[in-house]
Amino acid sequence: MDHPNLVVIRDYSSRPEADLAIAALEDAGIPAMIQADTAGGMREHLAWSGKGFRILVREDDASAAREVLTPISEALANQPDTFPDDDPDPNSK
C-alpha cells in the first residue's frame, strides 16, 4: 500500500489558529493534521519557541489547501490587536 507524502502548507503561532485552519480544510473535504512539539499536549509553549503549529496535508491536496487557507490567513493578519473600546491609557480619564 502506498502512503501519500505529507507536506507543510502553513505554520501558525497558536493552537486556536491552527484549529481554525484544520476546520476550514475539513469543511472543504481536505484531510489535514497539525504537527507541533508540545510534549504530548502538556507543554503548549514548546511549539511557540519552535516552528509553531504546522498544518500538513497530502501532497496532492496542497494547492487546493493553500487556496482554502489564504482568505483565513488574510483575515487573521488584518485583525486589530485591541478591541475598539480599549483605552490605551486607562489613566487618561
For each residue, the residues with C-beta under 8 A, 3 or more apart:
1:
2:
3:
4: 58 59 60
5: 58 59
6: 33 56 57 58 59
7: 56 57 58 59 62
8: 11 35 54 55 56
9: 55 56 57 62 65 66 69
10: 21 54 55 66 69 73
11: 8 51 52 53 54 55
12: 15 17 18 21 52 53 54 55
13: 17 48 52 53
14: 17 18 48 53
15: 12 18 19 34 36 44 47 53
16: 19 20
17: 12 13 14 20 21 53 76
18: 12 14 15 21 22 34 36 53 55
19: 15 16 22 23 34
20: 16 17 23 24 72
21: 10 12 17 18 24 25 32 55 69 72
22: 18 19 25 26 32 33 34 55
23: 19 20 26 27
24: 20 21 27 28 68 69 72
25: 21 22 28 30 31 32 55 57 65 68 69
26: 22 23 29 30 31 32
27: 23 24
28: 24 25 64 65 68
29: 26
30: 25 26 57 61 64 65 68
31: 25 26 57 58 61
32: 21 22 25 26 55 56 57 61 65
33: 6 22 55 56
34: 15 18 19 22 53 54 55 56
35: 8 53 54 55 56
36: 15 18 46 47 50 51 52 53 54
37: 46 47 50 51
38: 41 42 43 44 46 47
39: 42 43 46
40:
41: 38 44
42: 38 39
43: 38 39 46
44: 15 38 41 47 48
45: 48 49
46: 36 37 38 39 43 49 50
47: 15 36 37 38 44 50 51 52 53
48: 13 14 44 45 52
49: 45 46
50: 36 37 46 47
51: 11 36 37 47 54
52: 11 12 13 36 47 48
53: 11 12 13 14 15 17 18 34 35 36 47
54: 8 10 11 12 34 35 36 51
55: 8 9 10 11 12 18 21 22 25 32 33 34 35 65 69
56: 6 7 8 9 32 33 34 35
57: 6 7 9 25 30 31 32 61 62 65
58: 4 5 6 7 31 61 62
59: 4 5 6 7 62
60: 4
61: 30 31 32 57 58 64 65
62: 7 9 57 58 59 65 66
63: 66 67
64: 28 30 61 67 68
65: 9 25 28 30 32 55 57 61 62 68 69
66: 9 10 62 63 69 70
67: 63 64 70
68: 24 25 28 30 64 65 71 72
69: 9 10 21 24 25 55 65 66 72 73
70: 66 67 73 74
71: 68 74 75
72: 20 21 24 68 69 75 76
73: 10 69 70 76 77
74: 70 71 77 78
75: 71 72 78 79
76: 17 72 73 79
77: 73 74
78: 74 75
79: 75 76
80: 83 84
81:
82: 86 88
83: 80 86
84: 80
85:
86: 82 83
87: 90 92 93
88: 82
89: 92
90: 87 93
91:
92: 87 89
93: 87 90
